[in-house]
């Protein structure tokens, strides 16, 4: 049996995030920007989509490269979309 961190390092686990999570920048540093995907929480009654996309773009603690991966590229890889 492997540790959870070993599965993450192998690229077999993805984490979802919401734009307003205060420790998102630290989480990206810890698990890697390739392992996190954006979660809009739509169509839940308390969803902040589409405003949450702008909120993520405005964050200063996350690089532009990481934002692109979280919002777009990682989802494509996860779902096998070319």
Biopython code that builds the backbone (N, CA, C, O; Angstrom):
import numpy as np
from Bio.PDB.StructureBuilder import StructureBuilder

atoms = [
    (1, "UNK", "N", (0.840, -1.179, 0.000)),
    (1, "UNK", "CA", (0.000, 0.000, 0.000)),
    (1, "UNK", "C", (0.894, 1.255, 0.000)),
    (1, "UNK", "O", (1.879, 1.335, 0.734)),
    (2, "UNK", "N", (0.526, 2.210, -0.829)),
    (2, "UNK", "CA", (1.297, 3.443, -0.957)),
    (2, "UNK", "C", (0.685, 4.555, -0.110)),
    (2, "UNK", "O", (-0.490, 4.519, 0.254)),
    (3, "UNK", "N", (1.520, 5.536, 0.186)),
    (3, "UNK", "CA", (1.017, 6.731, 0.864)),
    (3, "UNK", "C", (0.211, 7.558, -0.142)),
    (3, "UNK", "O", (0.496, 7.514, -1.339)),
    (4, "UNK", "N", (-0.792, 8.313, 0.326)),
    (4, "UNK", "CA", (-1.555, 9.176, -0.581)),
    (4, "UNK", "C", (-0.669, 10.111, -1.392)),
    (4, "UNK", "O", (-0.949, 10.368, -2.563)),
    (5, "UNK", "N", (0.389, 10.619, -0.787)),
    (5, "UNK", "CA", (1.279, 11.542, -1.493)),
    (5, "UNK", "C", (1.945, 10.872, -2.699)),
    (5, "UNK", "O", (2.252, 11.540, -3.686)),
    (6, "UNK", "N", (2.166, 9.565, -2.623)),
    (6, "UNK", "CA", (2.766, 8.853, -3.749)),
    (6, "UNK", "C", (1.798, 8.783, -4.938)),
    (6, "UNK", "O", (2.219, 8.896, -6.089)),
    (7, "UNK", "N", (0.505, 8.597, -4.660)),
    (7, "UNK", "CA", (-0.490, 8.604, -5.732)),
    (7, "UNK", "C", (-0.572, 9.977, -6.385)),
    (7, "UNK", "O", (-0.716, 10.088, -7.603)),
    (8, "UNK", "N", (-0.479, 11.018, -5.571)),
    (8, "UNK", "CA", (-0.508, 12.386, -6.105)),
    (8, "UNK", "C", (0.690, 12.610, -7.006)),
    (8, "UNK", "O", (0.548, 13.153, -8.102)),
    (9, "UNK", "N", (1.865, 12.201, -6.563)),
    (9, "UNK", "CA", (3.076, 12.386, -7.356)),
    (9, "UNK", "C", (3.024, 11.609, -8.671)),
    (9, "UNK", "O", (3.634, 12.022, -9.657)),
    (10, "UNK", "N", (2.310, 10.503, -8.694)),
    (10, "UNK", "CA", (2.177, 9.704, -9.914)),
    (10, "UNK", "C", (1.153, 10.305, -10.877)),
    (10, "UNK", "O", (1.022, 9.837, -12.008)),
    (11, "UNK", "N", (0.439, 11.320, -10.447)),
    (11, "UNK", "CA", (-0.527, 11.967, -11.318)),
    (11, "UNK", "C", (-1.857, 11.258, -11.403)),
    (11, "UNK", "O", (-2.578, 11.422, -12.387)),
    (12, "UNK", "N", (-2.199, 10.478, -10.403)),
    (12, "UNK", "CA", (-3.444, 9.716, -10.438)),
    (12, "UNK", "C", (-4.564, 10.373, -9.629)),
    (12, "UNK", "O", (-5.677, 9.848, -9.587)),
    (13, "UNK", "N", (-4.299, 11.467, -9.013)),
    (13, "UNK", "CA", (-5.294, 12.147, -8.182)),
    (13, "UNK", "C", (-5.348, 13.616, -8.580)),
    (13, "UNK", "O", (-4.318, 14.266, -8.760)),
    (14, "UNK", "N", (-6.558, 14.120, -8.711)),
    (14, "UNK", "CA", (-6.775, 15.553, -8.939)),
    (14, "UNK", "C", (-7.597, 16.108, -7.788)),
    (14, "UNK", "O", (-8.387, 15.394, -7.170)),
    (15, "UNK", "N", (-7.404, 17.367, -7.513)),
    (15, "UNK", "CA", (-8.151, 18.067, -6.478)),
    (15, "UNK", "C", (-8.933, 19.196, -7.134)),
    (15, "UNK", "O", (-8.433, 19.863, -8.040)),
    (16, "UNK", "N", (-10.147, 19.404, -6.679)),
    (16, "UNK", "CA", (-10.915, 20.538, -7.188)),
    (16, "UNK", "C", (-10.785, 21.694, -6.211)),
    (16, "UNK", "O", (-10.527, 21.499, -5.024)),
    (17, "UNK", "N", (-10.967, 22.888, -6.726)),
    (17, "UNK", "CA", (-10.859, 24.074, -5.882)),
    (17, "UNK", "C", (-11.905, 25.094, -6.286)),
    (17, "UNK", "O", (-12.403, 25.099, -7.411)),
    (18, "UNK", "N", (-12.217, 25.943, -5.348)),
    (18, "UNK", "CA", (-13.049, 27.100, -5.632)),
    (18, "UNK", "C", (-12.150, 28.325, -5.551)),
    (18, "UNK", "O", (-11.156, 28.327, -4.823)),
    (19, "UNK", "N", (-12.493, 29.344, -6.284)),
    (19, "UNK", "CA", (-11.622, 30.515, -6.434)),
    (19, "UNK", "C", (-11.318, 31.224, -5.127)),
    (19, "UNK", "O", (-10.231, 31.780, -4.972)),
    (20, "UNK", "N", (-12.241, 31.218, -4.194)),
    (20, "UNK", "CA", (-12.073, 31.977, -2.964)),
    (20, "UNK", "C", (-11.370, 31.253, -1.839)),
    (20, "UNK", "O", (-11.255, 31.796, -0.740)),
    (21, "UNK", "N", (-10.898, 30.044, -2.080)),
    (21, "UNK", "CA", (-10.222, 29.303, -1.022)),
    (21, "UNK", "C", (-8.943, 30.028, -0.626)),
    (21, "UNK", "O", (-8.055, 30.251, -1.450)),
    (22, "UNK", "N", (-8.865, 30.392, 0.652)),
    (22, "UNK", "CA", (-7.770, 31.255, 1.108)),
    (22, "UNK", "C", (-6.392, 30.610, 0.976)),
    (22, "UNK", "O", (-5.405, 31.322, 0.792)),
    (23, "UNK", "N", (-6.299, 29.311, 1.063)),
    (23, "UNK", "CA", (-5.003, 28.634, 0.999)),
    (23, "UNK", "C", (-4.734, 27.991, -0.362)),
    (23, "UNK", "O", (-3.890, 27.103, -0.480)),
    (24, "UNK", "N", (-5.443, 28.438, -1.367)),
    (24, "UNK", "CA", (-5.284, 27.845, -2.700)),
    (24, "UNK", "C", (-3.857, 27.967, -3.209)),
    (24, "UNK", "O", (-3.320, 27.006, -3.761)),
    (25, "UNK", "N", (-3.236, 29.112, -3.040)),
    (25, "UNK", "CA", (-1.850, 29.282, -3.487)),
    (25, "UNK", "C", (-0.915, 28.285, -2.831)),
    (25, "UNK", "O", (-0.048, 27.715, -3.494)),
    (26, "UNK", "N", (-1.082, 28.071, -1.534)),
    (26, "UNK", "CA", (-0.262, 27.097, -0.815)),
    (26, "UNK", "C", (-0.565, 25.672, -1.276)),
    (26, "UNK", "O", (0.342, 24.849, -1.401)),
    (27, "UNK", "N", (-1.846, 25.382, -1.528)),
    (27, "UNK", "CA", (-2.224, 24.048, -2.001)),
    (27, "UNK", "C", (-1.579, 23.756, -3.352)),
    (27, "UNK", "O", (-1.107, 22.644, -3.589)),
    (28, "UNK", "N", (-1.560, 24.752, -4.238)),
    (28, "UNK", "CA", (-0.925, 24.571, -5.544)),
    (28, "UNK", "C", (0.561, 24.293, -5.382)),
    (28, "UNK", "O", (1.122, 23.473, -6.108)),
    (29, "UNK", "N", (1.200, 24.966, -4.440)),
    (29, "UNK", "CA", (2.615, 24.717, -4.177)),
    (29, "UNK", "C", (2.831, 23.308, -3.630)),
    (29, "UNK", "O", (3.813, 22.648, -3.968)),
    (30, "UNK", "N", (1.915, 22.857, -2.789)),
    (30, "UNK", "CA", (2.078, 21.577, -2.109)),
    (30, "UNK", "C", (1.793, 20.386, -3.023)),
    (30, "UNK", "O", (2.609, 19.468, -3.105)),
    (31, "UNK", "N", (0.653, 20.386, -3.708)),
    (31, "UNK", "CA", (0.285, 19.227, -4.536)),
    (31, "UNK", "C", (0.715, 19.386, -5.982)),
    (31, "UNK", "O", (0.758, 18.405, -6.726)),
    (32, "UNK", "N", (1.032, 20.595, -6.388)),
    (32, "UNK", "CA", (1.460, 20.853, -7.756)),
    (32, "UNK", "C", (0.344, 21.445, -8.591)),
    (32, "UNK", "O", (-0.805, 21.015, -8.501)),
    (33, "UNK", "N", (0.679, 22.422, -9.395)),
    (33, "UNK", "CA", (-0.324, 23.114, -10.204)),
    (33, "UNK", "C", (-0.923, 22.228, -11.289)),
    (33, "UNK", "O", (-1.928, 22.593, -11.897)),
    (34, "UNK", "N", (-0.317, 21.063, -11.540)),
    (34, "UNK", "CA", (-0.857, 20.123, -12.522)),
    (34, "UNK", "C", (-1.941, 19.218, -11.943)),
    (34, "UNK", "O", (-2.545, 18.444, -12.686)),
    (35, "UNK", "N", (-2.198, 19.291, -10.669)),
    (35, "UNK", "CA", (-3.118, 18.374, -9.992)),
    (35, "UNK", "C", (-4.398, 19.035, -9.497)),
    (35, "UNK", "O", (-5.174, 18.402, -8.781)),
    (36, "UNK", "N", (-4.636, 20.282, -9.860)),
    (36, "UNK", "CA", (-5.799, 21.011, -9.342)),
    (36, "UNK", "C", (-6.656, 21.490, -10.505)),
    (36, "UNK", "O", (-6.150, 22.024, -11.492)),
    (37, "UNK", "N", (-7.965, 21.290, -10.372)),
    (37, "UNK", "CA", (-8.924, 21.751, -11.381)),
    (37, "UNK", "C", (-9.940, 22.678, -10.720)),
    (37, "UNK", "O", (-10.245, 22.542, -9.535)),
    (38, "UNK", "N", (-10.446, 23.603, -11.490)),
    (38, "UNK", "CA", (-11.447, 24.560, -11.030)),
    (38, "UNK", "C", (-12.809, 23.886, -10.877)),
    (38, "UNK", "O", (-13.217, 23.085, -11.718)),
    (39, "UNK", "N", (-13.495, 24.218, -9.805)),
    (39, "UNK", "CA", (-14.858, 23.719, -9.584)),
    (39, "UNK", "C", (-15.784, 24.921, -9.457)),
    (39, "UNK", "O", (-15.644, 25.723, -8.534)),
    (40, "UNK", "N", (-16.710, 25.043, -10.364)),
    (40, "UNK", "CA", (-17.617, 26.189, -10.353)),
    (40, "UNK", "C", (-18.703, 26.058, -9.297)),
    (40, "UNK", "O", (-19.283, 27.061, -8.880)),
    (41, "UNK", "N", (-18.984, 24.840, -8.861)),
    (41, "UNK", "CA", (-20.054, 24.535, -7.917)),
    (41, "UNK", "C", (-21.427, 24.819, -8.515)),
    (41, "UNK", "O", (-22.422, 24.868, -7.791)),
    (42, "UNK", "N", (-21.488, 25.006, -9.826)),
    (42, "UNK", "CA", (-22.750, 25.233, -10.527)),
    (42, "UNK", "C", (-23.443, 23.890, -10.718)),
    (42, "UNK", "O", (-22.745, 22.940, -11.071)),
    (43, "UNK", "N", (-24.677, 23.728, -10.529)),
    (43, "UNK", "CA", (-25.763, 24.687, -10.363)),
    (43, "UNK", "C", (-26.261, 24.833, -8.926)),
    (43, "UNK", "O", (-27.424, 25.182, -8.719)),
    (44, "UNK", "N", (-25.423, 24.580, -7.941)),
    (44, "UNK", "CA", (-25.856, 24.730, -6.551)),
    (44, "UNK", "C", (-26.336, 26.150, -6.285)),
    (44, "UNK", "O", (-25.884, 27.100, -6.926)),
    (45, "UNK", "N", (-27.234, 26.282, -5.357)),
    (45, "UNK", "CA", (-27.842, 27.586, -5.051)),
    (45, "UNK", "C", (-26.819, 28.612, -4.579)),
    (45, "UNK", "O", (-27.018, 29.814, -4.758)),
    (46, "UNK", "N", (-25.730, 28.149, -3.979)),
    (46, "UNK", "CA", (-24.727, 29.083, -3.463)),
    (46, "UNK", "C", (-23.516, 29.235, -4.392)),
    (46, "UNK", "O", (-22.493, 29.787, -3.986)),
    (47, "UNK", "N", (-23.623, 28.753, -5.621)),
    (47, "UNK", "CA", (-22.516, 28.862, -6.575)),
    (47, "UNK", "C", (-22.227, 30.329, -6.895)),
    (47, "UNK", "O", (-23.140, 31.147, -7.004)),
    (48, "UNK", "N", (-20.959, 30.637, -7.041)),
    (48, "UNK", "CA", (-20.536, 32.005, -7.362)),
    (48, "UNK", "C", (-20.095, 32.129, -8.815)),
    (48, "UNK", "O", (-19.490, 33.129, -9.202)),
    (49, "UNK", "N", (-20.394, 31.120, -9.611)),
    (49, "UNK", "CA", (-20.065, 31.120, -11.026)),
    (49, "UNK", "C", (-21.031, 32.039, -11.769)),
    (49, "UNK", "O", (-22.224, 31.996, -11.468)),
    (50, "UNK", "N", (-20.604, 32.851, -12.702)),
    (50, "UNK", "CA", (-19.283, 32.930, -13.323)),
    (50, "UNK", "C", (-18.344, 33.939, -12.656)),
    (50, "UNK", "O", (-17.187, 34.060, -13.059)),
    (51, "UNK", "N", (-18.823, 34.660, -11.649)),
    (51, "UNK", "CA", (-17.982, 35.658, -10.986)),
    (51, "UNK", "C", (-16.709, 35.066, -10.383)),
    (51, "UNK", "O", (-15.689, 35.745, -10.270)),
    (52, "UNK", "N", (-16.783, 33.792, -9.998)),
    (52, "UNK", "CA", (-15.622, 33.160, -9.371)),
    (52, "UNK", "C", (-14.443, 33.038, -10.329)),
    (52, "UNK", "O", (-13.296, 32.992, -9.884)),
    (53, "UNK", "N", (-14.697, 32.985, -11.626)),
    (53, "UNK", "CA", (-13.589, 32.940, -12.590)),
    (53, "UNK", "C", (-12.791, 34.236, -12.523)),
    (53, "UNK", "O", (-11.560, 34.217, -12.499)),
    (54, "UNK", "N", (-13.492, 35.349, -12.493)),
    (54, "UNK", "CA", (-12.811, 36.644, -12.374)),
    (54, "UNK", "C", (-12.054, 36.731, -11.049)),
    (54, "UNK", "O", (-10.946, 37.264, -10.989)),
    (55, "UNK", "N", (-12.665, 36.201, -9.992)),
    (55, "UNK", "CA", (-12.006, 36.205, -8.683)),
    (55, "UNK", "C", (-10.685, 35.452, -8.741)),
    (55, "UNK", "O", (-9.689, 35.893, -8.167)),
    (56, "UNK", "N", (-10.675, 34.318, -9.434)),
    (56, "UNK", "CA", (-9.442, 33.554, -9.568)),
    (56, "UNK", "C", (-8.415, 34.320, -10.396)),
    (56, "UNK", "O", (-7.237, 34.340, -10.041)),
    (57, "UNK", "N", (-8.835, 34.949, -11.489)),
    (57, "UNK", "CA", (-7.927, 35.747, -12.310)),
    (57, "UNK", "C", (-7.285, 36.877, -11.518)),
    (57, "UNK", "O", (-6.129, 37.218, -11.768)),
    (58, "UNK", "N", (-7.997, 37.458, -10.582)),
    (58, "UNK", "CA", (-7.507, 38.609, -9.827)),
    (58, "UNK", "C", (-6.584, 38.240, -8.672)),
    (58, "UNK", "O", (-5.956, 39.124, -8.089)),
    (59, "UNK", "N", (-6.488, 36.991, -8.335)),
    (59, "UNK", "CA", (-5.630, 36.589, -7.208)),
    (59, "UNK", "C", (-4.166, 36.886, -7.521)),
    (59, "UNK", "O", (-3.688, 36.635, -8.627)),
    (60, "UNK", "N", (-3.477, 37.419, -6.538)),
    (60, "UNK", "CA", (-2.060, 37.773, -6.691)),
    (60, "UNK", "C", (-1.127, 36.667, -6.202)),
    (60, "UNK", "O", (0.068, 36.688, -6.495)),
    (61, "UNK", "N", (-1.667, 35.707, -5.460)),
    (61, "UNK", "CA", (-0.832, 34.650, -4.891)),
    (61, "UNK", "C", (-0.707, 33.432, -5.800)),
    (61, "UNK", "O", (-0.120, 32.422, -5.414)),
    (62, "UNK", "N", (-1.255, 33.529, -7.000)),
    (62, "UNK", "CA", (-1.219, 32.428, -7.955)),
    (62, "UNK", "C", (-0.679, 32.957, -9.285)),
    (62, "UNK", "O", (-1.116, 34.002, -9.766)),
    (63, "UNK", "N", (0.263, 32.239, -9.867)),
    (63, "UNK", "CA", (0.855, 32.691, -11.123)),
    (63, "UNK", "C", (-0.146, 32.569, -12.269)),
    (63, "UNK", "O", (-1.103, 31.799, -12.185)),
    (64, "UNK", "N", (0.077, 33.322, -13.326)),
    (64, "UNK", "CA", (-0.787, 33.238, -14.505)),
    (64, "UNK", "C", (-0.747, 31.837, -15.109)),
    (64, "UNK", "O", (-1.765, 31.329, -15.580)),
    (65, "UNK", "N", (0.415, 31.225, -15.095)),
    (65, "UNK", "CA", (0.545, 29.865, -15.611)),
    (65, "UNK", "C", (-0.326, 28.890, -14.814)),
    (65, "UNK", "O", (-1.009, 28.048, -15.397)),
    (66, "UNK", "N", (-0.301, 29.003, -13.480)),
    (66, "UNK", "CA", (-1.117, 28.123, -12.631)),
    (66, "UNK", "C", (-2.599, 28.378, -12.853)),
    (66, "UNK", "O", (-3.391, 27.436, -12.846)),
    (67, "UNK", "N", (-2.988, 29.623, -13.050)),
    (67, "UNK", "CA", (-4.400, 29.946, -13.304)),
    (67, "UNK", "C", (-4.874, 29.275, -14.588)),
    (67, "UNK", "O", (-5.976, 28.728, -14.638)),
    (68, "UNK", "N", (-4.045, 29.319, -15.618)),
    (68, "UNK", "CA", (-4.406, 28.698, -16.897)),
    (68, "UNK", "C", (-4.547, 27.185, -16.737)),
    (68, "UNK", "O", (-5.447, 26.575, -17.314)),
    (69, "UNK", "N", (-3.665, 26.596, -15.962)),
    (69, "UNK", "CA", (-3.736, 25.152, -15.741)),
    (69, "UNK", "C", (-4.995, 24.780, -14.955)),
    (69, "UNK", "O", (-5.702, 23.840, -15.318)),
    (70, "UNK", "N", (-5.268, 25.511, -13.895)),
    (70, "UNK", "CA", (-6.421, 25.210, -13.040)),
    (70, "UNK", "C", (-7.729, 25.411, -13.792)),
    (70, "UNK", "O", (-8.645, 24.597, -13.673)),
    (71, "UNK", "N", (-7.820, 26.475, -14.554)),
    (71, "UNK", "CA", (-9.063, 26.804, -15.243)),
    (71, "UNK", "C", (-9.279, 26.037, -16.547)),
    (71, "UNK", "O", (-10.416, 25.919, -17.004)),
    (72, "UNK", "N", (-8.218, 25.519, -17.150)),
    (72, "UNK", "CA", (-8.351, 24.981, -18.498)),
    (72, "UNK", "C", (-7.549, 23.697, -18.747)),
    (72, "UNK", "O", (-8.118, 22.639, -19.014)),
    (73, "UNK", "N", (-6.250, 23.808, -18.658)),
    (73, "UNK", "CA", (-5.392, 22.714, -19.112)),
    (73, "UNK", "C", (-5.554, 21.434, -18.296)),
    (73, "UNK", "O", (-5.603, 20.346, -18.870)),
    (74, "UNK", "N", (-5.637, 21.542, -16.985)),
    (74, "UNK", "CA", (-5.730, 20.338, -16.162)),
    (74, "UNK", "C", (-7.030, 19.579, -16.396)),
    (74, "UNK", "O", (-7.041, 18.348, -16.370)),
    (75, "UNK", "N", (-8.108, 20.288, -16.620)),
    (75, "UNK", "CA", (-9.380, 19.641, -16.938)),
    (75, "UNK", "C", (-9.303, 18.867, -18.236)),
    (75, "UNK", "O", (-9.852, 17.771, -18.347)),
    (76, "UNK", "N", (-8.623, 19.436, -19.217)),
    (76, "UNK", "CA", (-8.449, 18.745, -20.502)),
    (76, "UNK", "C", (-7.686, 17.442, -20.312)),
    (76, "UNK", "O", (-8.048, 16.415, -20.887)),
    (77, "UNK", "N", (-6.640, 17.485, -19.514)),
    (77, "UNK", "CA", (-5.850, 16.272, -19.270)),
    (77, "UNK", "C", (-6.686, 15.256, -18.495)),
    (77, "UNK", "O", (-6.709, 14.075, -18.844)),
    (78, "UNK", "N", (-7.363, 15.703, -17.460)),
    (78, "UNK", "CA", (-8.164, 14.807, -16.618)),
    (78, "UNK", "C", (-9.223, 14.067, -17.428)),
    (78, "UNK", "O", (-9.428, 12.868, -17.242)),
    (79, "UNK", "N", (-9.891, 14.783, -18.321)),
    (79, "UNK", "CA", (-10.964, 14.182, -19.104)),
    (79, "UNK", "C", (-10.524, 13.672, -20.482)),
    (79, "UNK", "O", (-11.348, 13.182, -21.255)),
    (80, "UNK", "N", (-9.234, 13.784, -20.788)),
    (80, "UNK", "CA", (-8.711, 13.274, -22.045)),
    (80, "UNK", "C", (-9.207, 14.026, -23.270)),
    (80, "UNK", "O", (-9.438, 13.432, -24.323)),
    (81, "UNK", "N", (-9.369, 15.339, -23.126)),
    (81, "UNK", "CA", (-9.840, 16.174, -24.232)),
    (81, "UNK", "C", (-8.636, 16.754, -24.951)),
    (81, "UNK", "O", (-7.765, 17.344, -24.312)),
    (82, "UNK", "N", (-8.568, 16.600, -26.263)),
    (82, "UNK", "CA", (-7.431, 17.113, -27.034)),
    (82, "UNK", "C", (-7.608, 18.531, -27.405)),
    (82, "UNK", "O", (-6.739, 19.112, -28.056)),
]
sb = StructureBuilder()
sb.init_structure("model")
sb.init_model(0)
sb.init_chain("A")
sb.init_seg("    ")
for serial, (resi, resn, name, xyz) in enumerate(atoms, 1):
    if name == "N":
        sb.init_residue(resn, " ", resi, " ")
    sb.init_atom(name, np.array(xyz, "f"), 0.0, 1.0, " ", f" {name:<3s}", serial, name[0])
structure = sb.get_structure()
